[in-house]
Each structure stands twice: as C-alpha cells, then as structure tokens.
Amino acid sequence: MSQNEADNYDLGTDSPPVIDLWQNSMQEFRDRIIMILGFVTIPFLSPFLVEHIINGRLTMSVVAVLVMFILMVNSCTLYRSKKQLVPIWLFFILLHIVLFYSAHSIGGEALFWSFPLLFIMIFVASKSTVKFLTSFSLVFLIACAFELLNFEYASRFAITIILTCIFSSVLVNYLTKMQDELSGLAVRDPLTNALNRRQMDAFLNDAIEETKRGFGPASLVLLDIDHFKVLNDSQGHGVGDKVLVDLVETLHQRQRRLDHVFRIGGEEFLILLRNTELKHAITTAESLRLSVEEDELFEGQAITVSLGVAEYQTGESSEEWLARADVNLYEAKNLGRNRVHPVFA
C-alpha cells in the first residue's frame, strides 16, 4: 500500500466480508438428505421392484434398479469424498423421464410420484438449480397430466402441484433466511456488527498463511477507547453502546475490502490490515485516530482512541502477534493516550 493510499484510506462503506457459514451449512444439509435418500432407497423401492417383476414389467424393473443404483452411488461418494457422481439436476431430469415412461406404461396415476419428487428437489438443490428444475417440472408434468388424464383430474393435478411448489419454495426461503440470520449472529458482534473474537482467530491464521506463501506482509491495529468506563458510568450504558456502534461504523467506512474489524473486548477492537507493512499500518492507524477524534461520537465530550500497531514477524503464532500489538497499545496509553505506538517504523 503506497503512502497516498494510506493517507486516503476512505475506500468505501462496505462492511467486511464474512465467512458464508450459512451456505456451507445448507450444502451440508442438502448432502445429508441425498445420502439418506440413497441409504433408504433399497428398502423403500424394493417392493415396487418385486411388483414390476411379478407383473412382467422388465423395463420398469431395470429402471427401478437404475434409480436405486444412482442414489446409492451418490450417497457413497458423498460420504467418502463430499462429491456427487451424478449431478442432482441431471438425476432429477432422468427421474422425470422415468416418471413419463411410468405414466405411459402403468397409467396416469404414476404422475402422483411427482409430489414427493418436487418437494425433495426443492430441499436438495441450490436456489438457481431449483428455479430451473421447478419451471421444467411444472411445464413437463402438467403437459403429461393433460395428455394422460381427463380434463377434470388434470386440472386438479395442475393446481395442486403448483401450490405444492409455491408453499415448498416459501418454506425453503424462510429456512434459508433464518439460517442466514443465525450465521450472522455466529460471526458478528450483535451490538456493533464487527466480527467477533471467534472469527478473529480464523482470520489471523489465514493472514499468517498468506504471508508465509509470499502474498505480502500483514499488520494488526489494536484500538481501545480512552476513558470509556468514565463515559459509561457518567452517561449510562445506552450512550456507551451508541459510541461503540458509531465507532465501528467509522472504522468500517475507512477500511479496504480486504481488511477486517473485530470486537475482542468491551471497548477494544482489532483491525487486520492485509498486504500492509508496519510503516503504512502506522500511517493508517494515525488516520483512523484522527477520524474518530473529528467524528464527535458523543456530543459535548471528545472521544479519543489509543492504538497499538504490530506487523507480523516470521515464526510468530497469532497469539504472539496479537500480544505485541497489545504491548504497543498499553505503551500508547502510558504515553498519554490519544496516540499511536510505535510512531515510526
């Protein structure tokens, strides 16, 4: 980062990116359903396989065996390597072809298998895949219904399957939204919206690995609000909370997208500066100190911060790196507060 970049650090108001835990959780949930489907497929479909064999439906028997085989193989590969042998979208299109053949072979009542098929599809496929598959299914199945059933039953089938898709989609969207909110609570401080300490450990370790692989230096800025306890005791916790929220908003407004802000204590915050050497981190910290002082976080009383800066040194653990930043923060406080330490690299 150049000197000009450090002096003009106001690069946007976007909050830092967070780990997409909800996406990982939803994918694990989908994979788990697919594995369960594969493992229960044999006992569930075996009676139908026997019935097809008894009634001389050789083709239907082969199709049933093929469906069971694909589900079982997908379950095994997911269990072993977290990968599907047959993509879920391709599998569901194959099932629709099977459903179409079954309806022509044994009658239109076979179309009623589409209800559990669509419901399961909405839960095991991604949102973009579900949109495509649902549109394809509705057009395909409703056309089949009007071809194989009389108008009255086909109309009822069409209305029912459309409602099933709508309500299933609403349910999945609600669950996804709830998962998103819960994941946000898991990674962020609920008051200030800064990342929490649990996320700090993961990000610091990632930054250390990046420096080891030659992606440039990384620095920490440890920040503490001066005399915050006095403000809290004299003005009340409501005012103190507002100061904390406004402070983090200021930090977020003056951060790059590759940097991260963490709340690690009551009024103590950590800023991870990626690809930033010590002298530029000090300049950045000084810019942040001035911004906080000028932003008048509490009317009628100056709010200042002390900051300790530390660049990562080869061989350090994340705890040792953070400890050096902590030592520099306390030195800034001992020297009179409202300052950055060290002053020069």
Secondary structure as UniProt FT lines:
FT   HELIX           3..7
FT   HELIX           21..54
FT   TURN            55..56
FT   HELIX           58..81
FT   HELIX           88..106
FT   HELIX           108..113
FT   HELIX           114..124
FT   HELIX           127..148
FT   HELIX           151..187
FT   TURN            190..192
FT   HELIX           197..212
FT   TURN            213..214
FT   STRAND          218..225
FT   TURN            226..227
FT   HELIX           228..235
FT   HELIX           237..253
FT   TURN            257..258
FT   STRAND          260..263
FT   STRAND          268..274
FT   HELIX           278..294
FT   TURN            295..296
FT   TURN            299..300
FT   STRAND          305..311
FT   TURN            314..315
FT   HELIX           318..334
FT   TURN            335..336
FT   STRAND          340..341
//
